[in-house]
Amino acid sequence: MTTITETVSVPTATNIVDEINKKAEALTLSIDVTKRVQGGIPLDLSSKLPAATKARFDRHGLDYSRGYPERPTNGTIPLYHHEAHAVRDYEIPYIARGKDADPEFKALFAKATEVKHLTKYIGTELVGVQLNDLNEKELDELALLIAQRVVVFFRDQDLSPKKQVEIAEFFGIPEIHPIASHPTGEEYRSLRVIWSELFKSGTGKVETFRRNKVDTAVWHSDHPHEFQPAGITHLHIDSNPEIGGDTLWSSGYAAFDKLSPAFQKFLEGKYAYQTSLHAYVDKDDPLGGLKKVERKQPIVRTHPVTGWKSLYVNRGATTRIEGLEPEESKIILDYLYDVYEKSLDIQVRFRWTSGTSALWDNRVSQHSNVHDLVDEQGDAGNRHGTRSVSLAEVPFFDPKSLSQREAQGLDPKRED
Ligand SMILES: [Fe+2]
């Protein structure tokens, strides 16, 4: 009888761990930069431009023959979080337009055939005024009107893209976005293309009524994460379908005025963290997920022109209140969002028509878009516009400032 013996090595836990460690040491981590956002004109959508947009561009000499729209050049688009955070991470001089303007708006209103206040607390339409024709004195009065009424509308405009850039430069520091698409041409870097066809091509999926859930339907304020966040913001919709795509705005002055004096006092002087819409790779923690740019801002801020206090938090960008436990922060923020979003008496809903401009103050408002431009077939309605953002002051809270209702004598002896 023959006995066969065989030596079998049984892996021990230590062997396995050593093996894994050896493999892990040999691993190299690389980021596929070909997947990063491509600059220039990676996709020419000019053939899909609506007729009204083409007519506007042709009238005002915007050349889209190279393709449309355009992104910043490749070398300038941030890939890493620290690069995105470094964009405008310092104070830039800002002039508070409207501070010394005529409170009766005589020059501006002389050009209007009608001044229509759309609701009691927010929203005014100036009829008969062409933004293209306004001089600096009239724009200064407009800055004051926007600061007071939060959002001002102009229909039937023939607005040149160049004039839109100039108006943005007058109202503040024109925001040049590091990634977003702008109309073709370096001179239009401060305009952002707001276009249903572009959004459709970006998501790569067919939106339908049931599946359409987009970021901008969440109530938000634009660019609150900036060192100097957005002030006056100007969306010109040059082509809108017959129906759909309304926008709602809500007043931050009035949202603050709805709180009890004790709660107002609790919030004054506190800060909340605000985040960007876009997210970036953290070079020191590339597997930790994309990170947004974040800065803390005062929850109650004083408007430098009206001197009124406003509530500066929003569901789209605010993450937490500094100094509070996460649970406490969440309960308070959810309540503040509700005040802004559910108080219909401090809101205006606006129905766009082709050739309409809306100028609003992101320091003292939130807005939300109605995404009803899609149906079950995924038709996006081909809505197109250009938006400029004028960045404003470094946000501040002045303990001596008044609320709007206090300043207007509407709550003379409030003790509740
Ligand atoms: Fe927005």
Residues whose N, C-alpha, C, O or C-beta is under 5 A from the ligand:
A	BS01	LIG	D222
